[in-house]
Amino acid sequence: MKLISSLWAWAFFRFAVVGTGGFVVDTAVLYTMLALGLDLYSGRAVSYLCAATFTWYGNRTITFSEARASGAANIAAEWLRFIVTNLGGGAVNYTVYAVLVTYSEVVRAYPIMGVAAGALSGMTVNFLVSRWLVFTGNRAG
């Protein structure tokens, strides 16, 4: 039981490290989208999709490498499962962000704070669905 517990803790740590990289991507893309004229909400939608793709790749390479798909069709299906199944955590993530930028002048001025709060809020949900529903090995769509 202790071995299983430590394996899950190690996987969750790797997931969090990949998520930290996703946070950097999310923030960088958001600020780029804002500089290009998008608003705080649509800019975040673009940045979230970029960050989700980054974290899918990082998690398939680092966190769940033993269970990642192989072959172009299976890899594409894995990416799609990751994006779809992480929508729950993504919805929590985006909702926290949207509420904060809507009601907090400080977060509206420094949206990185909202990105961080949103990312942390969805992380556990995304870890569990990624582990149980996405990175399950090489299987057809």
C-alpha positions as CSV (number, residue, x, y, z in Angstrom):
1,M,0.0,0.0,0.0
2,K,2.9,2.4,0.8
3,L,4.5,1.7,-2.6
4,I,1.3,2.5,-4.4
5,S,0.9,5.6,-2.3
6,S,4.4,6.8,-3.1
7,L,4.0,6.0,-6.8
8,W,0.8,8.1,-6.9
9,A,2.6,10.9,-5.1
10,W,5.5,10.8,-7.5
11,A,3.1,10.8,-10.5
12,F,1.2,13.7,-9.0
13,F,4.5,15.6,-8.4
14,R,5.5,15.1,-12.1
15,F,1.9,16.2,-13.1
16,A,2.4,19.3,-11.1
17,V,5.8,20.0,-12.6
18,V,4.3,19.7,-16.1
19,G,1.4,21.8,-15.0
20,T,3.8,24.5,-13.9
21,G,5.2,24.6,-17.4
22,G,1.6,24.8,-18.7
23,F,1.0,27.7,-16.4
24,V,4.0,29.5,-18.0
25,V,2.6,28.7,-21.5
26,D,-0.9,29.8,-20.4
27,T,0.3,33.1,-19.1
28,A,2.7,33.9,-22.0
29,V,0.0,33.1,-24.6
30,L,-2.6,35.1,-22.6
31,Y,-0.4,38.2,-22.4
32,T,0.4,37.8,-26.1
33,M,-3.3,37.6,-27.0
34,L,-4.0,40.7,-24.9
35,A,-1.2,42.5,-26.7
36,L,-2.7,41.5,-30.0
37,G,-6.1,43.0,-29.0
38,L,-8.1,40.1,-27.6
39,D,-10.0,40.7,-24.4
40,L,-9.3,38.9,-21.1
41,Y,-11.9,36.2,-21.7
42,S,-11.2,35.2,-25.4
43,G,-7.5,35.6,-24.8
44,R,-7.7,33.1,-22.0
45,A,-9.7,30.6,-24.1
46,V,-6.8,30.6,-26.6
47,S,-4.1,30.5,-23.9
48,Y,-5.9,27.6,-22.2
49,L,-6.0,25.5,-25.4
50,C,-2.3,26.1,-25.9
51,A,-1.5,25.2,-22.3
52,A,-3.7,22.1,-22.4
53,T,-1.8,20.9,-25.5
54,F,1.5,21.6,-23.9
55,T,0.5,19.7,-20.7
56,W,-0.9,16.7,-22.7
57,Y,2.5,16.4,-24.4
58,G,4.4,16.8,-21.1
59,N,2.2,14.3,-19.3
60,R,2.5,11.7,-22.1
61,T,6.2,12.2,-22.1
62,I,7.0,12.6,-18.4
63,T,4.1,11.7,-16.0
64,F,2.4,8.8,-17.8
65,S,5.1,7.7,-20.2
66,E,4.5,4.0,-19.5
67,A,0.8,4.3,-20.6
68,R,1.0,6.7,-23.5
69,A,-0.4,5.8,-26.9
70,S,1.6,5.0,-30.0
71,G,0.7,5.3,-33.6
72,A,-0.6,8.5,-35.2
73,A,-4.3,7.6,-34.9
74,N,-4.0,6.5,-31.2
75,I,-1.9,9.6,-30.3
76,A,-4.5,11.9,-31.9
77,A,-7.2,10.0,-30.0
78,E,-5.2,10.4,-26.8
79,W,-4.9,14.1,-27.3
80,L,-8.6,14.5,-28.0
81,R,-9.4,12.4,-24.9
82,F,-7.1,14.6,-22.8
83,I,-8.7,17.8,-24.1
84,V,-12.2,16.5,-23.6
85,T,-11.8,14.8,-20.3
86,N,-9.9,17.8,-18.9
87,L,-12.8,20.1,-19.7
88,G,-14.1,19.5,-16.1
89,G,-10.9,20.8,-14.6
90,G,-10.7,23.3,-17.3
91,A,-14.2,24.6,-16.5
92,V,-13.2,25.0,-12.9
93,N,-10.0,26.6,-14.0
94,Y,-11.7,29.1,-16.3
95,T,-14.6,29.9,-13.9
96,V,-12.2,30.8,-11.1
97,Y,-10.2,33.0,-13.5
98,A,-13.4,34.7,-14.9
99,V,-14.8,35.4,-11.5
100,L,-11.6,36.8,-10.3
101,V,-11.0,39.1,-13.3
102,T,-14.6,40.2,-13.2
103,Y,-14.8,41.0,-9.5
104,S,-11.3,41.8,-8.4
105,E,-9.6,45.0,-9.6
106,V,-6.2,43.6,-8.5
107,V,-6.6,40.4,-10.6
108,R,-8.0,42.4,-13.5
109,A,-4.8,44.5,-13.4
110,Y,-2.6,41.4,-12.9
111,P,-4.4,38.6,-14.7
112,I,-1.5,36.2,-13.9
113,M,-3.0,35.9,-10.4
114,G,-6.3,34.7,-11.9
115,V,-4.4,32.2,-14.2
116,A,-2.6,30.8,-11.1
117,A,-5.8,30.5,-9.0
118,G,-7.6,28.8,-11.9
119,A,-4.7,26.4,-12.6
120,L,-4.5,25.3,-9.0
121,S,-8.2,24.8,-8.8
122,G,-8.4,22.4,-11.7
123,M,-5.2,20.4,-11.1
124,T,-6.5,17.5,-9.0
125,V,-9.5,16.9,-11.2
126,N,-7.3,16.9,-14.2
127,F,-4.8,14.5,-12.6
128,L,-7.4,12.0,-11.8
129,V,-9.2,12.0,-15.2
130,S,-5.8,11.9,-17.0
131,R,-4.7,8.9,-15.0
132,W,-7.9,7.0,-15.3
133,L,-9.3,8.0,-18.7
134,V,-6.6,9.3,-20.9
135,F,-3.2,7.6,-20.4
136,T,-4.4,4.0,-20.4
137,G,-2.0,2.6,-23.0
138,N,-2.1,2.0,-26.7
139,R,-5.7,1.6,-27.6
140,A,-7.9,2.7,-30.4
141,G,-9.9,6.0,-30.2
